[in-house]
């Protein structure tokens, strides 16, 4: 026990410690009770936290929970006060659905539903990366039971991690989030006075590309990331790219190259399966299944100048076309069927 009075004003005297509040303490308490009320649907319990632990009037507690008031820490770092606020409770149900969508996308890479038990994306990961990502996925699942906001943050980080490590594009949830933020069906007058459809994601895309341009990425990586952003919200056209206009696409067993802008090879997969295998693309997840279908059929895939062998060894026709493609583009990496790359 401390018995000597300390000269410093950090106030420790005779074994009793007094702690000053952090400057974010008021906001932390505000967030805590709002989460309890709105996320966990325990409004009465949230009110009791403020009434019983902070000696607060019930009416003020309700105003804090409903977003009309909030707590802030005073300058003395010892007390808090209530000030006006304009907070609106988040769409926790929508956030939970987004977490589940992100988890599903992560599982599709880390636990592929394929006869071989692996996929082109999974083969790009080391055993250590696979283990760490699977632990992170379980952490997201556990966090979802306790805090949907933190679960969403962790789920986004996990999918971004997978994307950067495997060239996997979680296109569906990115488009959905961008459309929610930007709005859809936006029209603007054209020069002749008519109406032309305006890309509702243009503002977000321009902002993202500006941040990429100011980043430390090399020029090739910047171009690739900008291409991915431009592809969001668009659909792939099905055509045989004999001139290798695009450096991404699919190469069938007969050596025909079906090119597309970077980021659209998943969408293109669904259309190729429908065109050549008569399997309609009828639901939201069928495009991802179509990609796996083509992998199982032995179609080679290229995204961002990275080539992948899939479930079957390349045919002579595929090798011949790939050689011609290399005369137009510089290959970044080549992943073989056994998991090696060069």
Secondary structure as GFF3:
##gff-version 3
##sequence-region A 1 342
A	DSSP	beta_strand	12	13	.	.	.	ID=ss1
A	DSSP	beta_strand	16	17	.	.	.	ID=ss2
A	DSSP	alpha_helix	25	34	.	.	.	ID=ss3
A	DSSP	pi_helix	35	39	.	.	.	ID=ss4
A	DSSP	alpha_helix	43	54	.	.	.	ID=ss5
A	DSSP	alpha_helix	58	65	.	.	.	ID=ss6
A	DSSP	beta_strand	69	73	.	.	.	ID=ss7
A	DSSP	beta_strand	80	84	.	.	.	ID=ss8
A	DSSP	alpha_helix	92	110	.	.	.	ID=ss9
A	DSSP	alpha_helix	120	123	.	.	.	ID=ss10
A	DSSP	alpha_helix	127	144	.	.	.	ID=ss11
A	DSSP	alpha_helix	148	166	.	.	.	ID=ss12
A	DSSP	alpha_helix	171	182	.	.	.	ID=ss13
A	DSSP	beta_strand	187	189	.	.	.	ID=ss14
A	DSSP	beta_strand	195	197	.	.	.	ID=ss15
A	DSSP	alpha_helix	202	213	.	.	.	ID=ss16
A	DSSP	alpha_helix	219	231	.	.	.	ID=ss17
A	DSSP	beta_strand	248	251	.	.	.	ID=ss18
A	DSSP	beta_strand	257	260	.	.	.	ID=ss19
A	DSSP	alpha_helix	265	277	.	.	.	ID=ss20
A	DSSP	alpha_helix	286	297	.	.	.	ID=ss21
A	DSSP	beta_strand	300	303	.	.	.	ID=ss22
A	DSSP	beta_strand	306	308	.	.	.	ID=ss23
A	DSSP	alpha_helix	316	328	.	.	.	ID=ss24
A	DSSP	beta_strand	333	335	.	.	.	ID=ss25
###
